[in-house]
Every structure is written in structure tokens, then in C-alpha cells.
Amino acid sequence: MINGKLFDEDCRECSRLSLFLDDVQERYPDYYCRPVPPFGAANARFLVVGLAPGMHGANRTGRPFTGDHAGVLLYQMLHKYGFASRDHSEAADDDLKLIDCRITNAVKCLPPDNKPVGAEINTCNNFLANELRALRSDAVVMALGGIAHRAVIKALGMRQVEFKFGHAAVHDVKHFKLLDSYHCSRYNTNTGRLTEEMFDGIFAKASELLDN
């Protein structure tokens, strides 16, 4: 049961995801292959919300955005703007520390083809709702991609039509600010949909919002 938990490492509420993780574990016995916990400071003012663990990234290492391409640019920016103690994340047991920052995912388990279905997003949304409820009143939440954005809005019980996703858009929601960004996936960075300069601008905006 989810109840008021922020995370459950033994969760098997979504049968498709649970069976897929079992299959991946057989193929890669040294992979983490469980719901991936949030990472960072418990009382952080800056929360980064991604989509879901990557097959050979967080699903392998057990830490969000660690071990795959998407994490390279993210941790570089976190370090540049003072949210991380180093500019790269190697493994869940390295000495990287996040500073006033926390990283979580809209869906905590690896989905097939990196595409969770609506029911899975909705089930995991209870964890996200609990996490958002625990945020400080001066927090900034960065949503990486449209699914993460919509998951945040749903978790807050607000109407999607009133809060449209848009890169660099800032929304006043409940007791914090929601800042949208295109996801730092390999596809988006390779196609130029998200450049390093664009992502840098998002972090500059997040820092400005936190300072204000």
C-alpha cells in the first residue's frame, strides 16, 4: 500500500512493470531492477522530476539519472549551479552529494521502451503527490518533459488545461513554482531540441526563482 509513503522499494502495484523488471533481472542479474528511490536532500527547495529510470542507467545503478546519457548534462548543470558536489554521477555508492536539491521520477520503475502507460503513471502518482506535499513553501520544481509536468499537475489535483507544458514556462502551483524543461534525453540533445545553452538557461531561471 502507498498510503503516505514517498517511496516503496518493494512496490509491485503495476503488474506489467513488475514482470518486466523480473525479465530484465534475469538478463542482467547484476542490475538494480527495482523501484528507484529519490536521491538528494530530504528538505530540499529544488526538486527535479524526471520521467522514469532508464534501462542501463538508473535501473542498473539504483540512482536517478546515473549511468546513462541523460544524466551527463543534468549533473553538469547541477554542479555548475551549486546543487551537486561534483559534475558527474558514477554509481549509487559514490561520494556525490546533492545540495538543497532532490531528484525523483514520475514513475519509479523501468517501463518497456521507456514508455509507461497511463495507469502506471497514475499509480505511481500517489508517491509523487506525497513528495510534493512535503515540499517547503519556497520550493521550485523542475519538470523534465511533458509527462513529468502532467504528473506534477495531477499530483496536485489541478486541471491540466490550466497549466500547459512549455519549455522554460513557469507556473504558480499551490505553494511552489513549477518550471518546465524539455527532457535531457539523448534524443533531445542529439536532435537539438534541447541544447546545452537552453538547459543552462533553465538552471539559471531555477536559481533566479529560488533567490527570489
C-alpha positions, 0 to 999 in steps of 0.5 A: 500500500502507498498510503503516505509513503514517498517511496516503496522499494518493494512496490509491485502495484503495476503488474506489467512493470513488475514482470518486466523488471523480473525479465530484465533481472534475469538478463542482467542479474547484476542490475538494480531492477527495482523501484528507484528511490529519490536521491538528494536532500530530504528538505530540499527547495529544488526538486527535479522530476524526471520521467522514469529510470532508464534501462542501463542507467538508473535501473542498473545503478539504483540512482536517478539519472546515473549511468546513462546519457541523460544524466551527463548534462543534468549533473553538469548543470547541477554542479555548475549551479551549486546543487551537486558536489561534483559534475558527474554521477558514477554509481549509487555508492559514490561520494556525490552529494546533492545540495538543497536539491532532490531528484525523483521520477514520475514513475519509479520503475523501468517501463518497456521502451521507456514508455509507461502507460497511463495507469502506471503513471497514475499509480505511481502518482500517489508517491509523487503527490506525497513528495510534493506535499512535503515540499517547503513553501519556497520550493521550485520544481523542475519538470523534465518533459511533458509527462513529468509536468502532467504528473506534477499537475495531477499530483496536485489535483489541478486541471491540466488545461490550466497549466500547459507544458512549455519549455522554460514556462513557469507556473504558480502551483499551490505553494511552489513554482513549477518550471518546465524543461524539455527532457535531457534525453539523448534524443533531445540533445542529439536532435537539438531540441534541447541544447546545452545553452537552453538547459543552462538557461533553465538552471539559471531561471531555477536559481533566479526563482529560488533567490527570489 
